Amino acid sequence: MREVIHNRIAMLRAERKVSRRDLADALGVHYQTIGYLERGEFSPSLHLALRVAEYFDVPVEVVFSIHPFPRLGA
């Protein structure tokens, strides 16, 4: 069974008008890694998850969860 880490990276990027490439450059990863993370095809290391949260200046729980996030407006 594959464990999925749910995330709000795409929402945070859109909200703050940050491209995948800009985020990847800031984190020191390949831009495709951001796409893999957003689609749930890759689970981040703890270090990377903390760096993503720090980049957006939010707690890591705002960005990542082991449970699906509720839909906005629901």
C-alpha positions as CSV (number, residue, x, y, z in Angstrom):
1,M,0.0,0.0,0.0
2,R,1.4,3.4,-1.0
3,E,1.0,6.1,1.5
4,V,0.1,9.5,0.0
5,I,1.1,12.8,1.5
6,H,-1.5,15.4,0.6
7,N,-0.4,19.0,0.1
8,R,-1.5,22.5,-0.7
9,I,1.6,23.6,-2.6
10,A,-0.3,24.4,-5.8
11,M,-2.8,26.5,-3.9
12,L,-0.1,28.4,-2.0
13,R,1.9,29.0,-5.3
14,A,-1.2,30.3,-7.0
15,E,-2.2,32.5,-4.1
16,R,1.3,34.0,-4.0
17,K,1.9,34.0,-7.8
18,V,5.0,31.8,-7.5
19,S,5.9,29.5,-10.5
20,R,7.1,25.9,-10.1
21,R,10.5,27.0,-11.3
22,D,10.8,29.9,-8.9
23,L,9.8,27.6,-6.0
24,A,12.2,24.9,-7.1
25,D,15.1,27.4,-7.5
26,A,14.4,28.7,-4.0
27,L,14.4,25.2,-2.6
28,G,17.4,23.9,-4.6
29,V,15.4,21.2,-6.4
30,H,14.4,20.4,-10.0
31,Y,11.2,22.1,-11.1
32,Q,9.7,18.8,-11.9
33,T,10.0,17.7,-8.3
34,I,7.5,20.5,-7.4
35,G,5.1,19.0,-10.0
36,Y,5.6,15.5,-8.6
37,L,4.9,16.8,-5.0
38,E,1.8,18.7,-6.1
39,R,0.4,15.6,-7.8
40,G,1.2,13.3,-4.9
41,E,3.6,11.3,-7.0
42,F,6.5,11.9,-4.6
43,S,6.5,12.3,-0.8
44,P,8.9,14.9,0.4
45,S,11.6,14.2,3.0
46,L,11.1,15.8,6.3
47,H,13.8,18.3,5.4
48,L,12.2,19.3,2.1
49,A,8.7,19.5,3.7
50,L,10.1,21.9,6.4
51,R,11.8,24.0,3.7
52,V,8.6,24.3,1.7
53,A,6.7,25.4,4.8
54,E,9.4,27.9,5.7
55,Y,9.4,29.3,2.1
56,F,5.7,30.0,2.4
57,D,6.1,31.1,6.1
58,V,3.4,28.8,7.4
59,P,3.5,25.7,9.7
60,V,4.3,22.5,7.9
61,E,0.7,21.2,8.8
62,V,-0.7,24.0,6.6
63,V,1.1,22.6,3.6
64,F,1.2,18.8,4.2
65,S,-1.1,16.2,5.7
66,I,-1.6,12.4,5.8
67,H,-5.3,13.1,5.3
68,P,-7.0,14.9,2.3
69,F,-7.6,18.6,2.9
70,P,-11.2,19.7,3.0
71,R,-12.3,21.5,-0.1
72,L,-12.3,25.3,0.1
73,G,-15.7,26.7,0.5
74,A,-17.2,23.5,1.8
